[in-house]
Each structure stands twice: as C-alpha cells, then as structure tokens.
Amino acid sequence: MLDYNHNTCPKYINNYLGSKQKLVDWIWRNTPDGVSSVLDAFSGSAVVAYMYKSKGLRVFANDRLRYSHHAARAIIENSSTRLSEREIEKLLADNPKAKTFVQDIFKGIFFPKGVHALIDSLRANCDDLSGYKKDIALFALGKTCVSGTGFGRFTCSTIYAQNVQFQYTPDEFKKRLKANIEWINALIFDNGKENKAYRGDVNEILPKVKADLAYFDPPYATEFSSVNYEYFYHFVEGLMTYWDGLTIKADSKVKCYEISHVTVTRRNASDFIKEFLRNATHIPHWLISYRDHACPNEQQMKKIIGGLGRQSRIETKDHKYSKTFKHDGEACRAKERLFVCLKGNQSLCSV
C-alpha cells in the first residue's frame, strides 16, 4: 500500500450546483466510527467522494451524468495516471479536421466569438486520448466551459449578452483549460484502495455495491424550484459524447437536447427518495444531505427513514450556496440538514 498522509492531500474545490465543498469537514465529523468503505450515490462534482478518498476509505462514486462520471474516474478511480506536458500541448493544438457542431448549433450563445470553434477543436483532440487521460481531458474541458459562461449554467440564451466581462476569449479559454488540467493532475493520488466510479441509475447501482456507508446528496425539490441537473448542464453533458445519439429540441432557445430523465418535483420527491433508500437497506449506515424548505419536509423524511428500520438524528448547519437556480435571496441561504441514519440499536449521539 502506498504510504500517504491524508492531511497533505490536495484540497478539492469545484463550482457545481449544490456542491458540498464547504461542508465536507462537517460531513466527515458526522461519519460513523469504523467505516472503511463508502458509496457516494449521487457524486456530482465528487467533492464528498474525494474527501472520503483522502481519509483513506475505499470509495465507490456513482452519477448517471457523463460529466460527473468522467470527474469521478479522473480523481477517484484513477490513482496515478496524469496528462504530460506534451499531451497537454497536443490537446491545445488547432485541429483542422475537427467537426463544427458547436459552431453551427450554439452560435451566438453561451460563449463569445471564436470560442465555439475552439471547443470543437479541443473536443476532437480529446478523442486522441483514452482511459483516464481522456477522463482528465473531458473533465477539464467541461469545467472550463462551465466557468467560461459567466454564471456557470446553460439555461439562458442571453447569458453572454448580459455578462461579456466574465467571458473567456479563445486565448483565455486555452489558458484556463491548461490550468484546469494541471489542477486535476495535482489532485490525483493513490490512497491504497481499489476505488471505483460508476455511471448508472442509482437504483440499479445500489444493490450491486457492498459498503459500510451510503452517502446520499440527491436532487431534491424545494418550495423555490425543481431540479434537473441534466438540463442545467446540458451543454457540457452533450459535449461529453459530442451529442452522439442526442436530438436537439426544435423549440429550445438554449439548444438543449431531448431529456428523458424525470425531474424531481414536489409531487414525486417522496416516492423518489423511498425507492433509492429501499435499495440501500443492505448498507449499514446512511448519511443523507438535505436542506430546509425541501419536499418532503424533515419530519416526513424521518418517517420514511424510520419505516425502513433506521434510527436517525438531524444535524443542522447554516449554509450559503454559490450556485442555485435563483442566485440571490432565500434560495441561496439555507439551513443544511444532514440525516445520520444507523441500523438497529447503535448510538445516535451527536458528534
């Protein structure tokens, strides 16, 4: 096993809708004693999965979105592979054989002039890589696209017109992409465990994974909004496969493709939560990240958890989200909830 000190592991911070990057220490303090393996069932940007990897746990990370899957493969499953300086330069080089999908479909939205053609070229160059190296490149490219829109979302066609000062020029986009690759390279380390990244429906993955702890940070509906991460990040998600097999909606101003995945709403949220928790009954411990104003509410959640044979306590922490559908006001300022759920007669004493 590689000798490493988790206190010296690089800090991982990522701008992503609902990211728990400011809460990982709090989540760790509320992790039950004796846990050696964990499934992060909705891994997103993988900040929680990475925290657990840095603590020496065996980590299973799952997310059905390809962008999140590439992130988890790059920094959770991968323990040593990095892009070399030569490979980075080759990735950044112009590719005259690149296709023009981004230029043709997204002209005039999200990015300033010149960047669309650059993204086409960069994405073509990613296909010259394979394995974890391709995961690193796609993760970095997606992250650069997200930060390069100004607001980090792809749900408004007027973002560029309103926020020109926040946009990357083509040269700036290349510089930021290179910096992101170097940042990802620095995050890669071996914790001595065989970690795994999955991409699948949570209800199909859960029964297959044997772990001491399941950490859930599910998409949830609040009184402010419903959540569909695929729509929020549709440009980056499409870019991961260069829109292979996807159909752009004819009436979409933001050129979103047709999404078949069901959005979590106040109407279906309880059934959604009950289903994935039922599929996790073989996992001894659960941690469930939640927030105030969510549906179902805290007491309804405790009833759902209790109906599955678990004791639970609620930990609460004030939190301000940097990325929400509403970028100011009460939707950003939240009381973060953490349901600590244990099986049987185990102690529920607060940490």
CORNORTA-V399245 format. One record per residue. N is the residue number from 1. OMEGA is omega in radians with two decimals (NA if undefined). Layout:
n=N omega=OMEGA
n=N omega=OMEGA
This chain:
n=1 omega=3.09
n=2 omega=3.09
n=3 omega=3.13
n=4 omega=3.11
n=5 omega=-3.07
n=6 omega=3.13
n=7 omega=3.14
n=8 omega=3.11
n=9 omega=-3.12
n=10 omega=3.07
n=11 omega=-3.13
n=12 omega=3.11
n=13 omega=-3.12
n=14 omega=3.08
n=15 omega=-3.09
n=16 omega=-3.13
n=17 omega=3.10
n=18 omega=-3.08
n=19 omega=3.12
n=20 omega=-3.04
n=21 omega=3.13
n=22 omega=-3.03
n=23 omega=-3.01
n=24 omega=3.12
n=25 omega=3.10
n=26 omega=3.10
n=27 omega=3.13
n=28 omega=-3.14
n=29 omega=-3.13
n=30 omega=3.06
n=31 omega=-3.11
n=32 omega=3.09
n=33 omega=3.03
n=34 omega=3.14
n=35 omega=3.13
n=36 omega=3.12
n=37 omega=-3.05
n=38 omega=2.98
n=39 omega=2.97
n=40 omega=-2.89
n=41 omega=3.07
n=42 omega=-2.83
n=43 omega=3.09
n=44 omega=-3.14
n=45 omega=3.06
n=46 omega=-3.13
n=47 omega=3.12
n=48 omega=3.08
n=49 omega=-3.14
n=50 omega=3.08
n=51 omega=-3.14
n=52 omega=3.07
n=53 omega=-3.12
n=54 omega=3.09
n=55 omega=3.07
n=56 omega=3.12
n=57 omega=2.95
n=58 omega=-2.98
n=59 omega=2.95
n=60 omega=-3.12
n=61 omega=3.14
n=62 omega=2.95
n=63 omega=-3.09
n=64 omega=3.12
n=65 omega=-3.08
n=66 omega=3.13
n=67 omega=3.12
n=68 omega=3.12
n=69 omega=3.10
n=70 omega=3.10
n=71 omega=-3.11
n=72 omega=3.08
n=73 omega=-3.06
n=74 omega=-3.00
n=75 omega=3.09
n=76 omega=-3.13
n=77 omega=-3.13
n=78 omega=-3.12
n=79 omega=-3.05
n=80 omega=-3.05
n=81 omega=3.11
n=82 omega=3.02
n=83 omega=3.11
n=84 omega=3.10
n=85 omega=3.13
n=86 omega=3.13
n=87 omega=3.09
n=88 omega=3.13
n=89 omega=3.11
n=90 omega=3.11
n=91 omega=-3.09
n=92 omega=-3.09
n=93 omega=3.09
n=94 omega=3.13
n=95 omega=-3.09
n=96 omega=-3.14
n=97 omega=-3.11
n=98 omega=3.06
n=99 omega=-2.98
n=100 omega=-3.04
n=101 omega=-3.10
n=102 omega=3.10
n=103 omega=-3.05
n=104 omega=-3.00
n=105 omega=-3.00
n=106 omega=3.14
n=107 omega=3.05
n=108 omega=3.12
n=109 omega=3.07
n=110 omega=-3.03
n=111 omega=3.10
n=112 omega=-3.10
n=113 omega=3.11
n=114 omega=-3.08
n=115 omega=-3.14
n=116 omega=3.12
n=117 omega=3.11
n=118 omega=3.13
n=119 omega=3.06
n=120 omega=-3.11
n=121 omega=-3.13
n=122 omega=-3.13
n=123 omega=3.07
n=124 omega=3.14
n=125 omega=3.10
n=126 omega=-3.10
n=127 omega=3.05
n=128 omega=3.12
n=129 omega=3.12
n=130 omega=3.08
n=131 omega=-3.09
n=132 omega=3.11
n=133 omega=3.08
n=134 omega=3.08
n=135 omega=3.13
n=136 omega=-3.10
n=137 omega=-3.12
n=138 omega=3.07
n=139 omega=-3.13
n=140 omega=3.14
n=141 omega=3.11
n=142 omega=3.14
n=143 omega=3.13
n=144 omega=3.09
n=145 omega=-3.12
n=146 omega=-3.12
n=147 omega=-3.10
n=148 omega=3.11
n=149 omega=-3.09
n=150 omega=3.13
n=151 omega=3.11
n=152 omega=3.09
n=153 omega=-3.06
n=154 omega=-3.08
n=155 omega=-3.13
n=156 omega=-3.08
n=157 omega=-3.10
n=158 omega=-3.11
n=159 omega=-3.07
n=160 omega=-3.11
n=161 omega=-3.09
n=162 omega=-2.96
n=163 omega=-3.10
n=164 omega=-3.06
n=165 omega=-3.12
n=166 omega=-3.02
n=167 omega=3.02
n=168 omega=2.89
n=169 omega=3.09
n=170 omega=3.14
n=171 omega=3.12
n=172 omega=3.12
n=173 omega=3.11
n=174 omega=3.14
n=175 omega=-3.14
n=176 omega=3.11
n=177 omega=3.12
n=178 omega=3.12
n=179 omega=3.13
n=180 omega=3.09
n=181 omega=3.13
n=182 omega=3.09
n=183 omega=3.11
n=184 omega=3.08
n=185 omega=-3.09
n=186 omega=-3.13
n=187 omega=-3.01
n=188 omega=3.09
n=189 omega=-3.13
n=190 omega=3.10
n=191 omega=3.09
n=192 omega=-3.13
n=193 omega=3.09
n=194 omega=-3.10
n=195 omega=-3.01
n=196 omega=3.05
n=197 omega=3.09
n=198 omega=2.96
n=199 omega=-3.12
n=200 omega=3.05
n=201 omega=-3.06
n=202 omega=-3.10
n=203 omega=3.03
n=204 omega=-3.11
n=205 omega=-3.04
n=206 omega=-3.10
n=207 omega=-3.07
n=208 omega=-3.00
n=209 omega=3.04
n=210 omega=-3.12
n=211 omega=3.11
n=212 omega=-3.03
n=213 omega=2.95
n=214 omega=3.04
n=215 omega=-3.12
n=216 omega=2.95
n=217 omega=-2.97
n=218 omega=2.91
n=219 omega=-3.13
n=220 omega=3.13
n=221 omega=3.04
n=222 omega=3.08
n=223 omega=-3.14
n=224 omega=-3.02
n=225 omega=2.89
n=226 omega=-3.00
n=227 omega=2.93
n=228 omega=-3.07
n=229 omega=-3.11
n=230 omega=3.09
n=231 omega=-3.12
n=232 omega=-3.09
n=233 omega=-2.99
n=234 omega=-3.12
n=235 omega=-3.13
n=236 omega=-3.14
n=237 omega=3.07
n=238 omega=-3.13
n=239 omega=-3.10
n=240 omega=3.09
n=241 omega=-3.04
n=242 omega=3.06
n=243 omega=3.10
n=244 omega=3.12
n=245 omega=-3.13
n=246 omega=-3.11
n=247 omega=3.11
n=248 omega=3.14
n=249 omega=-3.05
n=250 omega=-3.06
n=251 omega=-3.07
n=252 omega=3.09
n=253 omega=-3.13
n=254 omega=3.08
n=255 omega=3.08
n=256 omega=3.08
n=257 omega=3.14
n=258 omega=-3.08
n=259 omega=-3.11
n=260 omega=-3.07
n=261 omega=-3.09
n=262 omega=3.05
n=263 omega=3.05
n=264 omega=-3.11
n=265 omega=3.09
n=266 omega=-3.10
n=267 omega=-3.04
n=268 omega=-3.01
n=269 omega=-3.10
n=270 omega=3.13
n=271 omega=3.12
n=272 omega=-3.11
n=273 omega=3.13
n=274 omega=-3.08
n=275 omega=-3.09
n=276 omega=3.08
n=277 omega=3.07
n=278 omega=-3.14
n=279 omega=3.14
n=280 omega=-3.05
n=281 omega=3.12
n=282 omega=-3.13
n=283 omega=-2.96
n=284 omega=-3.03
n=285 omega=3.05
n=286 omega=2.87
n=287 omega=-3.11
n=288 omega=3.05
n=289 omega=-3.06
n=290 omega=3.08
n=291 omega=3.07
n=292 omega=3.14
n=293 omega=-3.14
n=294 omega=3.10
n=295 omega=-0.01
n=296 omega=-3.12
n=297 omega=-3.02
n=298 omega=-3.12
n=299 omega=3.08
n=300 omega=3.08
n=301 omega=3.13
n=302 omega=3.10
n=303 omega=3.10
n=304 omega=-3.11
n=305 omega=3.13
n=306 omega=3.11
n=307 omega=3.11
n=308 omega=3.02
n=309 omega=-3.12
n=310 omega=2.88
n=311 omega=3.10
n=312 omega=2.95
n=313 omega=-3.14
n=314 omega=2.97
n=315 omega=-3.07
n=316 omega=3.13
n=317 omega=3.05
n=318 omega=-3.06
n=319 omega=3.05
n=320 omega=3.13
n=321 omega=3.09
n=322 omega=-3.13
n=323 omega=3.03
n=324 omega=3.09
n=325 omega=3.00
n=326 omega=-2.93
n=327 omega=3.08
n=328 omega=3.07
n=329 omega=-2.98
n=330 omega=3.14
n=331 omega=3.11
n=332 omega=-3.09
n=333 omega=-3.01
n=334 omega=2.88
n=335 omega=-3.13
n=336 omega=3.08
n=337 omega=3.02
n=338 omega=3.07
n=339 omega=3.08
n=340 omega=-2.96
n=341 omega=-3.12
n=342 omega=-3.11
n=343 omega=3.01
n=344 omega=-3.02
n=345 omega=-3.14
n=346 omega=-3.08
n=347 omega=3.10
n=348 omega=-3.12
n=349 omega=3.13
n=350 omega=3.14
n=351 omega=NA
